[in-house]
């Protein structure tokens, strides 16, 4: 089983405002879905489904992005997370025509979905295409323990490790032989996954974030491959990343 990221989801307090912001910043088209019993919106990039948005189930839940990881057995993963000291945030449930899923938190508190999809076709949510997620980054108290935990759950493999000086080591990992993301000790206010979306011209995207009421948390920084990475937050406080180029 190739335990890849297959979907990205924003849970937010103001759904309409989030749709307007990200449609402008990333260029997504956000459509109504036919999910029974809930107002779930489907994010598309050039007609390809890459993620979703939904209103938070209660007013106390802070807006945030979450990733879905493809697994063979959701219930076994839920048990493994709990046994290792993690938590179940939303118990496993079946969504007809979509699959079985659960939201769990790892032992350091970072939340993620595990999902066994029933739909046909391979997800393209993670790719180098415009509007898709181009990188998955883990920020934790101890990235080495986090890596061992996720490697045991999902079979991820260490790739190159980069020395970032005072910031410590940045460890790249692969899934199914493909570079998928990196892990580092936490410079952010909480233990979390951070997802970087491909936006083209990085400086233009920064301008769209600020003009739309968002904030730039980490300004453009050159990363391997000639790309530039930015960490930002939307007007409601959900953190996200952007990957782009400079002409």
PAVEXBA-902041 format. One record per residue (C-alpha): x, y, z; residue in one letter. Coordinates in steps of 0.05 Angstrom, whole numbers, always signed. Layout:
BEGIN
atom px->X py->Y pz->Z residu->A
...
REM end
This chain:
BEGIN
atom px->+0 py->+0 pz->+0 residu->X
atom px->+28 py->+67 pz->-21 residu->X
atom px->+8 py->+113 pz->+37 residu->X
atom px->+6 py->+178 pz->-1 residu->X
atom px->-30 py->+244 pz->+13 residu->X
atom px->-93 py->+240 pz->-29 residu->X
atom px->-136 py->+300 pz->-6 residu->X
atom px->-130 py->+366 pz->+31 residu->X
atom px->-185 py->+398 pz->+72 residu->X
atom px->-198 py->+466 pz->+103 residu->X
atom px->-243 py->+468 pz->+164 residu->X
atom px->-262 py->+540 pz->+176 residu->X
atom px->-311 py->+585 pz->+212 residu->X
atom px->-332 py->+627 pz->+152 residu->X
atom px->-338 py->+583 pz->+91 residu->X
atom px->-358 py->+637 pz->+41 residu->X
atom px->-301 py->+682 pz->+61 residu->X
atom px->-251 py->+625 pz->+56 residu->X
atom px->-276 py->+607 pz->-14 residu->X
atom px->-267 py->+679 pz->-37 residu->X
atom px->-198 py->+685 pz->-8 residu->X
atom px->-168 py->+620 pz->-35 residu->X
atom px->-202 py->+626 pz->-102 residu->X
atom px->-165 py->+691 pz->-112 residu->X
atom px->-99 py->+671 pz->-80 residu->X
atom px->-90 py->+601 pz->-109 residu->X
atom px->-137 py->+605 pz->-168 residu->X
atom px->-183 py->+548 pz->-146 residu->X
atom px->-254 py->+538 pz->-168 residu->X
atom px->-295 py->+515 pz->-108 residu->X
atom px->-359 py->+477 pz->-123 residu->X
atom px->-417 py->+451 pz->-82 residu->X
atom px->-414 py->+376 pz->-70 residu->X
atom px->-468 py->+324 pz->-63 residu->X
atom px->-444 py->+300 pz->+5 residu->X
atom px->-506 py->+278 pz->+43 residu->X
atom px->-524 py->+317 pz->+106 residu->X
atom px->-469 py->+369 pz->+102 residu->X
atom px->-449 py->+432 pz->+65 residu->X
atom px->-384 py->+406 pz->+36 residu->X
atom px->-348 py->+444 pz->-19 residu->X
atom px->-301 py->+412 pz->-69 residu->X
atom px->-236 py->+448 pz->-89 residu->X
atom px->-216 py->+439 pz->-162 residu->X
atom px->-154 py->+461 pz->-201 residu->X
atom px->-162 py->+458 pz->-276 residu->X
atom px->-222 py->+412 pz->-265 residu->X
atom px->-184 py->+363 pz->-221 residu->X
atom px->-209 py->+352 pz->-150 residu->X
atom px->-153 py->+368 pz->-101 residu->X
atom px->-189 py->+381 pz->-35 residu->X
atom px->-249 py->+406 pz->+2 residu->X
atom px->-275 py->+459 pz->+50 residu->X
atom px->-326 py->+455 pz->+105 residu->X
atom px->-352 py->+497 pz->+162 residu->X
atom px->-325 py->+478 pz->+231 residu->X
atom px->-376 py->+437 pz->+270 residu->X
atom px->-370 py->+483 pz->+330 residu->X
atom px->-350 py->+555 pz->+342 residu->X
atom px->-290 py->+537 pz->+385 residu->X
atom px->-252 py->+499 pz->+332 residu->X
atom px->-195 py->+541 pz->+303 residu->X
atom px->-192 py->+542 pz->+227 residu->X
atom px->-139 py->+495 pz->+199 residu->X
atom px->-117 py->+453 pz->+140 residu->X
atom px->-114 py->+377 pz->+144 residu->X
atom px->-85 py->+324 pz->+98 residu->X
atom px->-114 py->+256 pz->+82 residu->X
atom px->-67 py->+196 pz->+78 residu->X
atom px->-87 py->+134 pz->+38 residu->X
atom px->-88 py->+71 pz->+81 residu->X
atom px->-112 py->+0 pz->+72 residu->X
atom px->-148 py->-7 pz->+140 residu->X
atom px->-173 py->+55 pz->+175 residu->X
atom px->-193 py->+19 pz->+239 residu->X
atom px->-124 py->-13 pz->+246 residu->X
atom px->-91 py->+55 pz->+238 residu->X
atom px->-137 py->+86 pz->+290 residu->X
atom px->-117 py->+31 pz->+339 residu->X
atom px->-43 py->+41 pz->+322 residu->X
atom px->-47 py->+116 pz->+334 residu->X
atom px->-81 py->+106 pz->+401 residu->X
atom px->-33 py->+51 pz->+423 residu->X
atom px->+26 py->+96 pz->+408 residu->X
atom px->-2 py->+153 pz->+450 residu->X
atom px->-41 py->+191 pz->+397 residu->X
atom px->-115 py->+209 pz->+399 residu->X
atom px->-178 py->+198 pz->+358 residu->X
atom px->-208 py->+266 pz->+341 residu->X
atom px->-264 py->+242 pz->+296 residu->X
atom px->-280 py->+167 pz->+300 residu->X
atom px->-279 py->+123 pz->+238 residu->X
atom px->-340 py->+129 pz->+194 residu->X
atom px->-363 py->+111 pz->+125 residu->X
atom px->-383 py->+162 pz->+73 residu->X
atom px->-423 py->+127 pz->+18 residu->X
atom px->-387 py->+128 pz->-49 residu->X
atom px->-326 py->+162 pz->-18 residu->X
atom px->-294 py->+115 pz->+32 residu->X
atom px->-280 py->+103 pz->+106 residu->X
atom px->-241 py->+155 pz->+145 residu->X
atom px->-221 py->+180 pz->+214 residu->X
atom px->-185 py->+241 pz->+240 residu->X
atom px->-128 py->+225 pz->+288 residu->X
atom px->-73 py->+262 pz->+324 residu->X
atom px->-3 py->+234 pz->+330 residu->X
atom px->+33 py->+230 pz->+398 residu->X
atom px->+58 py->+302 pz->+390 residu->X
atom px->-11 py->+329 pz->+375 residu->X
atom px->-10 py->+340 pz->+299 residu->X
atom px->-76 py->+321 pz->+267 residu->X
atom px->-86 py->+283 pz->+202 residu->X
atom px->-139 py->+240 pz->+168 residu->X
atom px->-130 py->+167 pz->+150 residu->X
atom px->-174 py->+144 pz->+93 residu->X
atom px->-190 py->+81 pz->+54 residu->X
atom px->-223 py->+109 pz->-9 residu->X
atom px->-275 py->+71 pz->-49 residu->X
atom px->-276 py->+115 pz->-110 residu->X
atom px->-242 py->+96 pz->-175 residu->X
atom px->-179 py->+129 pz->-202 residu->X
atom px->-115 py->+154 pz->-170 residu->X
atom px->-115 py->+220 pz->-133 residu->X
atom px->-75 py->+276 pz->-164 residu->X
atom px->-83 py->+323 pz->-105 residu->X
atom px->-8 py->+320 pz->-92 residu->X
atom px->+31 py->+339 pz->-154 residu->X
atom px->+72 py->+395 pz->-185 residu->X
atom px->+11 py->+421 pz->-224 residu->X
atom px->-16 py->+491 pz->-211 residu->X
atom px->-65 py->+494 pz->-154 residu->X
atom px->-46 py->+425 pz->-128 residu->X
atom px->-7 py->+412 pz->-64 residu->X
atom px->+67 py->+409 pz->-79 residu->X
atom px->+96 py->+394 pz->-10 residu->X
atom px->+75 py->+366 pz->+58 residu->X
atom px->+114 py->+391 pz->+117 residu->X
atom px->+113 py->+367 pz->+189 residu->X
atom px->+129 py->+412 pz->+248 residu->X
atom px->+136 py->+377 pz->+315 residu->X
atom px->+171 py->+379 pz->+381 residu->X
atom px->+216 py->+321 pz->+359 residu->X
atom px->+217 py->+307 pz->+285 residu->X
atom px->+259 py->+243 pz->+293 residu->X
atom px->+207 py->+211 pz->+339 residu->X
atom px->+153 py->+235 pz->+291 residu->X
atom px->+188 py->+205 pz->+232 residu->X
atom px->+195 py->+137 pz->+266 residu->X
atom px->+121 py->+140 pz->+284 residu->X
atom px->+98 py->+155 pz->+213 residu->X
atom px->+147 py->+108 pz->+181 residu->X
atom px->+118 py->+53 pz->+224 residu->X
atom px->+47 py->+71 pz->+205 residu->X
atom px->+55 py->+89 pz->+131 residu->X
atom px->+122 py->+60 pz->+108 residu->X
atom px->+152 py->+128 pz->+92 residu->X
atom px->+227 py->+128 pz->+79 residu->X
atom px->+281 py->+179 pz->+95 residu->X
atom px->+312 py->+215 pz->+36 residu->X
atom px->+362 py->+273 pz->+39 residu->X
atom px->+374 py->+311 pz->+104 residu->X
atom px->+392 py->+384 pz->+103 residu->X
atom px->+430 py->+422 pz->+157 residu->X
atom px->+392 py->+487 pz->+171 residu->X
atom px->+441 py->+513 pz->+223 residu->X
atom px->+407 py->+538 pz->+286 residu->X
atom px->+341 py->+512 pz->+260 residu->X
atom px->+368 py->+441 pz->+261 residu->X
atom px->+358 py->+385 pz->+210 residu->X
atom px->+306 py->+385 pz->+155 residu->X
atom px->+291 py->+312 pz->+137 residu->X
atom px->+259 py->+298 pz->+69 residu->X
atom px->+218 py->+234 pz->+64 residu->X
atom px->+190 py->+193 pz->+7 residu->X
atom px->+126 py->+153 pz->-4 residu->X
atom px->+126 py->+102 pz->-59 residu->X
atom px->+194 py->+126 pz->-80 residu->X
atom px->+170 py->+198 pz->-91 residu->X
atom px->+194 py->+257 pz->-50 residu->X
atom px->+132 py->+276 pz->-12 residu->X
atom px->+151 py->+324 pz->+44 residu->X
atom px->+197 py->+342 pz->+100 residu->X
atom px->+201 py->+342 pz->+175 residu->X
atom px->+232 py->+392 pz->+223 residu->X
atom px->+229 py->+414 pz->+295 residu->X
atom px->+174 py->+464 pz->+307 residu->X
atom px->+183 py->+538 pz->+293 residu->X
atom px->+107 py->+546 pz->+292 residu->X
atom px->+60 py->+559 pz->+350 residu->X
atom px->+33 py->+488 pz->+350 residu->X
atom px->+51 py->+418 pz->+327 residu->X
atom px->+20 py->+412 pz->+258 residu->X
atom px->+24 py->+392 pz->+185 residu->X
atom px->+34 py->+449 pz->+136 residu->X
atom px->+14 py->+442 pz->+64 residu->X
atom px->+44 py->+482 pz->+7 residu->X
atom px->+2 py->+497 pz->-55 residu->X
atom px->+31 py->+513 pz->-123 residu->X
atom px->+16 py->+585 pz->-143 residu->X
atom px->+63 py->+604 pz->-201 residu->X
atom px->+92 py->+674 pz->-191 residu->X
atom px->+108 py->+674 pz->-116 residu->X
atom px->+111 py->+750 pz->-109 residu->X
atom px->+44 py->+760 pz->-143 residu->X
atom px->+14 py->+707 pz->-96 residu->X
atom px->+43 py->+743 pz->-35 residu->X
atom px->+8 py->+806 pz->-59 residu->X
atom px->-58 py->+770 pz->-66 residu->X
atom px->-51 py->+742 pz->+5 residu->X
atom px->-40 py->+811 pz->+37 residu->X
atom px->-92 py->+847 pz->-6 residu->X
atom px->-142 py->+793 pz->+13 residu->X
atom px->-132 py->+804 pz->+87 residu->X
atom px->-84 py->+746 pz->+100 residu->X
atom px->-14 py->+751 pz->+130 residu->X
atom px->+55 py->+729 pz->+109 residu->X
atom px->+88 py->+691 pz->+167 residu->X
atom px->+152 py->+670 pz->+131 residu->X
atom px->+170 py->+712 pz->+69 residu->X
atom px->+194 py->+680 pz->+4 residu->X
atom px->+253 py->+634 pz->+17 residu->X
atom px->+290 py->+598 pz->-38 residu->X
atom px->+286 py->+522 pz->-33 residu->X
atom px->+320 py->+466 pz->-73 residu->X
atom px->+297 py->+461 pz->-145 residu->X
atom px->+297 py->+536 pz->-157 residu->X
atom px->+229 py->+546 pz->-124 residu->X
atom px->+208 py->+596 pz->-70 residu->X
atom px->+168 py->+578 pz->-9 residu->X
atom px->+123 py->+622 pz->+34 residu->X
atom px->+86 py->+608 pz->+98 residu->X
atom px->+21 py->+648 pz->+105 residu->X
atom px->-44 py->+651 pz->+143 residu->X
atom px->-113 py->+665 pz->+116 residu->X
atom px->-157 py->+720 pz->+145 residu->X
atom px->-187 py->+671 pz->+195 residu->X
atom px->-119 py->+646 pz->+219 residu->X
atom px->-110 py->+579 pz->+182 residu->X
atom px->-37 py->+569 pz->+163 residu->X
atom px->-18 py->+546 pz->+94 residu->X
atom px->+43 py->+547 pz->+49 residu->X
atom px->+55 py->+569 pz->-23 residu->X
atom px->+106 py->+545 pz->-73 residu->X
atom px->+124 py->+587 pz->-134 residu->X
atom px->+177 py->+617 pz->-178 residu->X
atom px->+207 py->+684 pz->-192 residu->X
atom px->+208 py->+706 pz->-265 residu->X
REM end
